[in-house]
Amino acid sequence: MLRRFDKLFNRKELKKKIEILQIRINELESENRLLSTRLSKQEVRAKKAVSDKQEADLTLKKAEERIDNLEYTLENQKEETQKTDDFKRSVTLTNAQSCDLLSQIGSIRSRNEDLVTVYLRPNESFTDLNEFDIELEQDVKYLMQRIESPTGMALFYDMKRLGMVRMLMTPPFPIVESKWKLARVFDTAQLQELLEQNPVFCILLAHAGETFIGISDRERVIEYKIVRSSVKEKHTKGGMSQRRFERLRDEDVRHHAEKARGVFEALVEEYKNELKMVVASGEHNLIKEITGGGDSGYRYPFSLLIRSIDAKAKIEKRNIDKIRVLTWSARWYLLKIRGNFEQTMKNE
């Protein structure tokens, strides 16, 4: 009897323990579900944070690219404004007009050695010239130092008090040799050779939505392609709508760049044995994407010259040759002459 009682008592104890354990199991399962829910939410938040960071990085990169473009545009506008203020007159001349003017400059003769010719390669100044000790006016030196020309510049400067020739020219293609000369005639040989050469080169006008790619020489456009894509216009609304619109526009621009790069590479490959240079103008980031595949950089054996070609009109068949003419055009500046002719004569 006693044994039966003990067994019964043990059963009750075991049952009670089981109930307690079951309750604990239920509690742990509840805690586990709660923790699993929290973990899932954390994973979702972590994934969203990664996605937000990627989007923020992309937005930042695009913003930096836009800033670069805006700074470049602003600098160009500032430079043009300053040029207008500092020069008496400036004009863009075609290749034929430049050759005619250069011929006239070369025909000038002086009784004394007071005609100064200066040639400067890109990113060089008169301070880089060996033994240059000519006393140019300070404003002329200042202007020569300040003008940023990707092709360099040439100066023709009559040092006489009544000197009538004080001109500066930025050529369509780079100056080959920096040099200076003081003589009875101006040294126009290097510019004549530059303007009369006839290389085959590629012209690239890169604009989102419409890009011109052509093969040309001095006389004609040999072959060309116009790449057109649908690229959304600038968006001005704020909020998420603007961000979504910008992402879509960026995708349009990338698509246009890829399309234009394919055309560029095909034309360049076809004429690679004749090409001497690629002359590019337009949006800098787009130029990089088309000519070098973005961050990989320009990768062709011939040089890349980025300069301003002011082809404002919509590119159509009837104005294709105008692009060639503009590519060969040069900018001429008539430097200010201190005082005026009548006052100088009185002083004499």
Secondary structure, 3 states (H helix, E strand, C coil): CHHHHHHHHHHHHHHHHHHHHHHHHHHHHHHHHHHHHHHHHHHHHHHHHHHHHHHHHHHHHHHHHHHHHHHHHHHHHHHHHHHHHHCCEEEEECHHHHHHHHHHHHCCCCCCCCEEEEEECCCCCHHHCCCCCCCCCHHHHHHHHHCCCCCCEEEEEECCCCCCCEEEEECCCCCCCCEEEEECCCCCHHHHHHHHCCCEEEEEEECCCEEEEEEECCCCEEEEEEEECCCCCCCCCCHHHHHHHHHHHHHHHHHHHHHHHHHHHHHHHHCCCCEEEEEEEECHHHHHHHHHCHHHCCCCCCEEEECCCCCCCCCCHHHHHHHHHHHCCEEEEECCCCCCHHHHHHHC
